[in-house]
Every structure is written in structure tokens, then in C-alpha cells.
Amino acid sequence: MADGSFNLWWGLVGLIPLLVYMVLVLREMDPLPATVICVVIGAVINAKSLVGVGADLSKAMGSFLGLVGLIIMLGRGLGEILSETKVAHTLVYKIMYGIGVNSQRKAALGIMLASLVIVGLLGTMAGGIAIIAPIVNPIAAAVGLSPAMVAVMYQSVGEEALTLGPFTPPVVTLLGLTKLDYGTMLVTAAIPVAVVTMIAAWVMMWRIQRDTAEKSPYDDTIKSSSAGFTPTETSRRATNVFIWLFIALIAYGIFIKAATPYVISVMLILAFVVGFVGKMKFDDICRGVVRGMAGNVGLFLLFILLELLIKYVEHAGGFKAITYLLMPLIQIGGKTAVVIAGGAIGAFGISGAVVAELMTLHKMFVSLVGQYGVSMIAWTVALIVATRVTNFIIPGSNMVAMMGFAQSKDLGSMIRNGWAVAIAQTGLLIIYALFVA
């Protein structure tokens, strides 16, 4: 027994669904079926009837994770409109030719900026880089950048764009968990992590370029090819409207300290205004939004089920058991230990969907964060590092997809860069733990 009526051993049993989930995703099972299996295990441990599980599912639809799932689907819908009206393509074109690419370093900066903007706006690495790659790969090849270097750029910038963009799943989740406003989270946590990441990645990119430029260059067909995209007057107009309206809506949201549901209004307004300016019909805009949302229905279901999984682990005392076991370490290290332990466990011990990692870690440590008065800024950095490091050091779907878009087969370069970034981010986490927590 521990803490009066709390049974530590039963609490450890309550962790079984979470442990099974970690094993399944590490074995590269798709997160949705893995979560279904673990929800069933959690329901059995908590002696839930079929009626009880149905009632829990109904409540989960209105939970914070249910809201995140809806926002992510709408984000995909907005992305569909930006692609349909060629706003996303025009943004990439403006960035690349605005910089005036006539050297390797300018090309690298252009690719990084384009990746940051598009992935940050669309909220998806795969979807964003899929738009960018056909336009920038020929430019990269023409100035002599290697596929290995371009792949490293895609991942390094794409991962950080997901923690900077206002509508991305990690950002929406972070704001909901920490209760920080977007501006505070951006300036005090996301940007510092992005800066150290980009410094480490910039150094590694040029080392990789030096090592691979002659050994593994782009082939001549890529060098001579052209994406063939030229913005039209309509796409330029729609892009300008999107930029100014986006800035105005975000500024207004920050000014009024709008809560997470405000994002839904922003996305719908942007989708319809940009669609109309881009000369889409009302019916086509609606169909485009729905078509985009349909691509993320699986994620919406995943988040609903994750709400159940976390609830069942918590109800069985699993998170309380972790807190109890960590107490000797925390009592020695205090706030610093809470921040470092949270970041390290997430980075090196938990894998899977980012939102699942964020929710799980927060539930594990939220009582300790409150008990020891840990700064929410330091805790936010811990959550960001926890979810980013995993993708940089483990050859998962994000890493492999970026290699595919860049037409690179050099996994070793991705791992080298990943560990350099992981070390840089961990160093920043320690600084926050020591001086900000």
C-alpha cells in the first residue's frame, strides 16, 4: 500500500495498456489499431461494460482531444483549399525567387524558409513538403546541393515548423495543456528550441553537403527539370489576401486572448475567403474542405480513443504509480528533476503519435509540476523536446518520408543530423531546468 488507500501494485497493473501501446508503436504498428487494442485492455482492467465504454466514447467526443481532432481535420481542409487555389505553391515561388537563388547558401535558406512557412501553415510535414519538393528540388540540384543535404533540411525545418505553426496538432495540444497563450508559448519555448535546432542542423547540413556532393549528387534529369509552376494573377491575389487575413486573425486572437476553439473560426474564415478570391465556387469550397478533412478522419478517431486510453490508465492509478516511483528522484532534484525527467522519458522512452506523447507525459507529471511549482514555460520546453527528439533519433515515418521527397537514400546522414539536434535540444532542456523551472 502507498498513500493510504492507494495500492501501488494495482497502479502498476493500470500501466499495462500504456506499456503495451509503447511496445506496439515501437514495433511500427499503426497508432490507430495499437490504441484500439490498448483501450480494450484498459477497459478490462477497469471492469468496464460495453455500455460503460460506449458512454465513455460519447464523453470523449466532447473532450479536449476531440476538439484537437476536429481542428486537425479542419486544418487539412484548409490545406486542400490552399493547394486547390495554388496559394501554397505561390508562397513557395515567392520565397524562392524573392531571395534570388544564385548560390548554395541562398538556395538552402530559401528551401528552409519555404518549408517552415508551408509546413507551419498546413500542419503536416508530408503534405507540406509534398508541395515544396517538386518546386525546389530542381533548384537545389542546379546549384549543386546533394539529396542527402536537402532531406536533412526538410526534416530539420519540418519538425520545428510543427511547433511554430498556429494550427499544427502539437501547438494546439500544447496550448490546451499548458494554458499558455500562443505568443507566450512561441517566444519563450518554441522559438528557442527551433533556434538551437537550426544552429545544430545548419552545421550538420554543410558537413553532409561536403561529404555527399560528389558521391551522391542529383542526377542530370533532376538538374534540367523544372516544376513549371508560374503564379497566375488569381493565385497571386488569393495569396496576398490569405497572408493579410491570416495575420489579422492571428493578431486579433492574441489581442483578445482567444481560447483554442477560436482556431475553428479562423480556419473556416480563411478557407472560404481564400476560396472565393481564388475563384472557387461555394460548392467546390465545401467539397474541398470535406475532402481534406476526410484525410484526417483516422487521426480524429485516434484522438477520441487516446482520450479513453489515458482515462483508463489514470482511473486505474497508473500515473499515480509513476509519480510515486519517481518521488525519491524528484525529492533530491526538485523542479530541475521534474523537467529533465519529463523531457528524457518522452524523448527516449515514449514513441508514437505526437499528441499521444504530449497527453501521456502531461498526465504522468502534471501533479508533480503543480506540487513543485514548476514554471509552465520550462515544462512546455520539456514537452516540445520530448516529442521532437524521438523523431530525430529514431528512423520513423517522418525521417523516411523526407528522404523520399528529397530523393535521398542516405539514412546515415539523417541519423547523424538527428543526434546532433538531439544533443542540442537536450542541452537547452537542461538550461531551462536549471534556470527557468
Buried (B, 14 or more C-beta within 10 A) or exposed (E): EBEEEEBBEBBBBBBBBBBBBBEBBBEEBEBBEBBBBBBBBBBEBBEBEEEEBEEBBEBBBEBBBBBBBBBBBBBBBBBBBBBBBBBBBBBBBBBBEEBEBEEBEBBBBBBBBBBBBBBBBBBBBBBBBBBBBBBBBBBBBBBBBBBBBBBBBBBBBBBBBBBBBBBBBBBBBBBBBBEBBBBBBBEBBBEBBBEBBBEBBBEBBBBBBEBBBEEBBBEEEBBEBEBEBEBBEBBBBBBBBBBEBBEEBBEEBBEEEBEBEBBBEBBBBBBBBBBBBBEBEEEBBBBBBEBBBEBBEBBBBBBBBBBBBBBBBBBBBBBBBBBBEBEEEBEEBBBBBBBBBBBBBBBBEBBBBBBBBBBBBBBBBBEBBEEBEBBBBBBBBBBBBBBBBBBBBBBBEBBEBBBBBBBBEBBEBBBBBBBBBBBBBBEBBBBBBEEBB
